[in-house]
Amino acid sequence: MSDERLLVLGAGTMGSQIAQQAALCGVEVDLVDISTDQLARAVEQNRRLLESRVTKGRLEAADAEAALARVTTSDDLPASASRCDWAVEAVLEQLEPKRTAFAELDRHLPAHAGIATNSSNIVSSRLADATSRPELCCNMHFFHPVLVMDVCEVVRGPHTSEETARRAVEWSRRMGRAPVLIEKEIDGFVVNRILGAASREAFSLLAAGVASPADIDAAARLGLNWRMGPFQLADFSGLDTVHDVRRDRYEKSGAPGDLETVEVLAQLIAEGRRGRKSGRGFYDYSTDPPSPLPVPGID
Ligand SMILES: NC(=O)c1ccc[n+]([C@@H]2O[C@H](COP(=O)([O-])OP(=O)(O)OC[C@H]3O[C@@H](n4cnc5c(N)ncnc54)[C@H](O)[C@@H]3O)[C@@H](O)[C@H]2O)c1
């Protein structure tokens, strides 16, 4: 069975870079989106990212051009899917559009092709029954930004065959991303579970007035060798996004630490502080380096 050509469905933040990362590793890729504007934006952004690597001397100009040429963009899913061996679905994070995408992929991919979802929350067992090939479905969870973050969580559902899990691991390696095989479908997989536990503790320490966000961040950076502390990371991810994920988790866990997180974040969001993207979060990004801001309700 050949495992050569990759289809990436959805050319947004994640899909565009998943496709480009694979192409940098020599894989021929079809990048498909319903929006031709989005496809054009994806091509332009990837060109900028690779040109910046060339400028910094980290990539040869000819290799950048070759990698860009390996990504073929299209809004014609049937034509693209029919020639691919593996698909990564990266459409918006909602169940019904993803089920529709899985059903469409199933209709047009060759019979041997696997289908992986890049969702960080929706496990593939909620999508696989929209296809006639559940044994060929799994999660491949890449991290943002895909061109930088090395890991890919491969999550095996009860329906996923041993062979499909092996192929997903192999695809991840071929795309230059280190696979981590997760044998059970659990909320948050592994990375976000560990991050969630550490971040919950950090917000509890903040809510109890034990230390400021800047000092907790410094402790995590210097004592745990994290590249960013938990509050810097929340600002990087977007406080509104983190708030929604944490509220969802609190509804499931009922854990006081999750509630404290939601309450602190809701106050910041109410002040328009959504993290780096809005210029202010736990830090003010108009200064270099960013300066810590007071957190309402915390002494
Ligand atoms: N953004 C992150 O940090 C991140 C990290 C890990 C995983 N994810 C997951 O990746 C997936 C995509 O997230 P994103 O941030 O790239 O979203 P995005 O909104 O940036 O991109 C989604 C893209 O899907 C396209 N699309 C929608 N319906 C489609 C269809 N039927 N066929 C083809 N294209 C379609 C849209 O036009 C858009 O370009 C989500 O499941 C998300 O949970 C996101």
Ligand as a Chemical Component Dictionary entry (heavy atoms), coordinates in Angstrom:
data_LIG
# 
_chem_comp.id                   LIG 
_chem_comp.type                 NON-POLYMER 
_chem_comp.pdbx_formal_charge   0 
_chem_comp.three_letter_code    LIG 
# 
loop_
_chem_comp_atom.comp_id 
_chem_comp_atom.atom_id 
_chem_comp_atom.alt_atom_id 
_chem_comp_atom.type_symbol 
_chem_comp_atom.charge 
_chem_comp_atom.model_Cartn_x 
_chem_comp_atom.model_Cartn_y 
_chem_comp_atom.model_Cartn_z 
_chem_comp_atom.pdbx_ordinal 
LIG N1  N1  N 0  -5.537  27.152 16.647 1  
LIG C1  C1  C 0  -4.896  26.344 17.481 2  
LIG O1  O1  O 0  -4.070  26.768 18.321 3  
LIG C2  C2  C 0  -5.130  24.850 17.403 4  
LIG C3  C3  C 0  -4.190  23.971 17.994 5  
LIG C4  C4  C 0  -4.388  22.585 17.880 6  
LIG C5  C5  C 0  -5.513  22.092 17.214 7  
LIG N2  N2  N 1  -6.416  22.974 16.672 8  
LIG C6  C6  C 0  -7.566  22.407 15.948 9  
LIG O2  O2  O 0  -7.349  22.546 14.547 10 
LIG C7  C7  C 0  -8.609  22.680 13.882 11 
LIG C8  C8  C 0  -8.580  23.921 12.998 12 
LIG O3  O3  O 0  -8.329  25.032 13.816 13 
LIG P1  P1  P 0  -7.785  26.412 13.200 14 
LIG O4  O4  O 0  -7.338  27.230 14.365 15 
LIG O5  O5  O -1 -6.868  26.135 12.066 16 
LIG O6  O6  O 0  -9.157  27.002 12.598 17 
LIG P2  P2  P 0  -9.357  28.163 11.511 18 
LIG O7  O7  O 0  -10.686 28.764 11.812 19 
LIG O8  O8  O 0  -8.148  29.044 11.455 20 
LIG O9  O9  O 0  -9.433  27.350 10.117 21 
LIG C9  C9  C 0  -10.488 26.527 9.753  22 
LIG C10 C10 C 0  -10.526 26.469 8.230  23 
LIG O10 O10 O 0  -11.443 25.452 7.827  24 
LIG C11 C11 C 0  -12.089 25.908 6.658  25 
LIG N3  N3  N 0  -13.301 25.100 6.476  26 
LIG C12 C12 C 0  -14.455 25.160 7.176  27 
LIG N4  N4  N 0  -15.307 24.210 6.734  28 
LIG C13 C13 C 0  -14.667 23.529 5.741  29 
LIG C14 C14 C 0  -14.997 22.441 4.903  30 
LIG N5  N5  N 0  -16.160 21.837 5.007  31 
LIG N6  N6  N 0  -14.090 22.019 3.999  32 
LIG C15 C15 C 0  -12.889 22.625 3.890  33 
LIG N7  N7  N 0  -12.512 23.667 4.675  34 
LIG C16 C16 C 0  -13.379 24.114 5.593  35 
LIG C17 C17 C 0  -12.308 27.395 6.883  36 
LIG O11 O11 O 0  -12.512 28.073 5.640  37 
LIG C18 C18 C 0  -10.984 27.774 7.561  38 
LIG O12 O12 O 0  -10.019 28.173 6.602  39 
LIG C19 C19 C 0  -9.675  22.721 14.973 40 
LIG O13 O13 O 0  -10.211 21.444 15.125 41 
LIG C20 C20 C 0  -8.864  23.107 16.233 42 
LIG O14 O14 O 0  -9.398  22.593 17.432 43 
LIG C21 C21 C 0  -6.250  24.324 16.737 44 
# 
loop_
_chem_comp_bond.comp_id 
_chem_comp_bond.atom_id_1 
_chem_comp_bond.atom_id_2 
_chem_comp_bond.value_order 
_chem_comp_bond.pdbx_ordinal 
LIG N1  C1  SING 1  
LIG C1  O1  DOUB 2  
LIG C1  C2  SING 3  
LIG C2  C3  SING 4  
LIG C2  C21 DOUB 5  
LIG C3  C4  DOUB 6  
LIG C4  C5  SING 7  
LIG C5  N2  DOUB 8  
LIG N2  C6  SING 9  
LIG N2  C21 SING 10 
LIG C6  O2  SING 11 
LIG C6  C20 SING 12 
LIG O2  C7  SING 13 
LIG C7  C8  SING 14 
LIG C7  C19 SING 15 
LIG C8  O3  SING 16 
LIG O3  P1  SING 17 
LIG P1  O4  DOUB 18 
LIG P1  O5  SING 19 
LIG P1  O6  SING 20 
LIG O6  P2  SING 21 
LIG P2  O7  DOUB 22 
LIG P2  O8  SING 23 
LIG P2  O9  SING 24 
LIG O9  C9  SING 25 
LIG C9  C10 SING 26 
LIG C10 O10 SING 27 
LIG C10 C18 SING 28 
LIG O10 C11 SING 29 
LIG C11 N3  SING 30 
LIG C11 C17 SING 31 
LIG N3  C12 SING 32 
LIG N3  C16 SING 33 
LIG C12 N4  DOUB 34 
LIG N4  C13 SING 35 
LIG C13 C14 SING 36 
LIG C13 C16 DOUB 37 
LIG C14 N5  SING 38 
LIG C14 N6  DOUB 39 
LIG N6  C15 SING 40 
LIG C15 N7  DOUB 41 
LIG N7  C16 SING 42 
LIG C17 O11 SING 43 
LIG C17 C18 SING 44 
LIG C18 O12 SING 45 
LIG C19 O13 SING 46 
LIG C19 C20 SING 47 
LIG C20 O14 SING 48 
# 
